[in-house]
Amino acid sequence: MDRIRISGGNQLRGIIPISGAKNAALPLMIASLLTSDTLTLENVPHLADVEGLVRILGNHGVDIAVNGRRERQEDGYSRTIHFTCRTIADTTAPYELVSKMRASFWVIGPLLAREGRARVSLPGGCAIGTRPVDLFLEGLAALGAIIEIDGGYVNATAPKGGLVGGRYTFPKVSVGATHVLMMAASLANGTTVIENAAREPEVVDLANCLIAMGAKISGAGSKTITIEGVTSLSGARHRVLPDRIETGTYAIAVAMTGGDVTLEGTDGSLLETALDTLRRTGAEITQTETGLRVVRNGNGIQPVDVVTEPFPGFPTDLQAQFMALMTRSSGVSHITETIFENRFMHVQELARLGARISLSGQMARVEGVPRLKGAPVMATDLRASVSLVIAGLAAEGETVVNRVYHLDRGFERLEEKLTRCGAIVERVSE
Ligand code: UD1
């Protein structure tokens, strides 16, 4: 199993290219199931989660070509991939595939909309809470789907004549369930209104792609999305938006190590709350023509309290990284996690580096310390593992992050991007 070995203490200086967003690429790829034409996606990041979804989509009959060729292009960052699903080969998404990645459950929407039925295993993914699927099922039921759960599978069937437009108000904001309802409603008969929809930029990106495919969607990015169903969707060409979580992660890394880095190809408007929070810690952040410039020279790290919230609030996917930063602040900060109930597994690992963190329910109290010291640590989930890398970059001596397969799920060429900016980071394979 691969490990990442970090010799901490160097500042970061240079340019980091930001990849296409994993959390946009996944639903966009799934949208290819909605049409028999080719959906071409540009700027798809090269990640284990993308590869996993490629396998799942292949099982449903999607033909995948990279840059016009069938083989994968291994060099370069994000790629252009063509997805063509002439016919749905299989409406079952089996446990062996779905259990590895929660987002693969989302195929339920397009399969049901296009074929009138879907049998999808209950999902797996990062162990950051119970993560039920009740909102997906309630939402699809509002479009007329008949849902049964049997042997670990969800069996969903559309009424004769297909799904029908309906109204659904989310009792709790869900990104995934908003994606799924938007996709399913695009091919339903009549109009669907989704209330209390997720407003994440990735939802807007999916809506824009669906609109390019011929869907009639308005309001994406606001709390109310209206979808007028159409009988079929066509192919389209769409560019995946930049990864705001990768952007925020490297911005936090620079805020922690100090230095001067331009995050190339990204857009600060995708993560304003996180950037404002980082500015309050002492980082200088400016949007330039090529991306975002993050600078921290000399001044200490100020403690700032954070509460995670659905977009446009502070993202839960940056909570662990921000906590790493706060371990070196000049005071006490409080970090409250409101989205996932079990997303503090990085706390005990950060403590191994010398961090002082105490937990009380959903709130962590982080008391800044003058220095962290390298140690072996264990990655527990995707975002937690990168928080350990960030802490390792700022720690004295050597940090070894074990179980880095979590990182490969969501960060394209992490060690290469960091090394280019002066960090000493290497992957050790066994
Ligand atoms: C997506 C992101 C993930 C991010 C999360 C919140 C992708 C691939 N993943 O995950 O990185 O951390 O949004 O921004 O885009 N919930 C229910 N019932 C449901 C569905 C969700 O109770 O049927 C709960 C979840 O357990 C969680 C909350 O709602 O507590 C938000 O989850 P959701 O927005 O659905 O997260 P994902 O779409 O899985």
Residues whose N, C-alpha, C, O or C-beta is under 5 A from the ligand:
A	BS01	UD1	N23 A103 R131 P132 V133 D134 L135 F136 V173 S174 V175 G176 A177 T316 D317 I339 F340
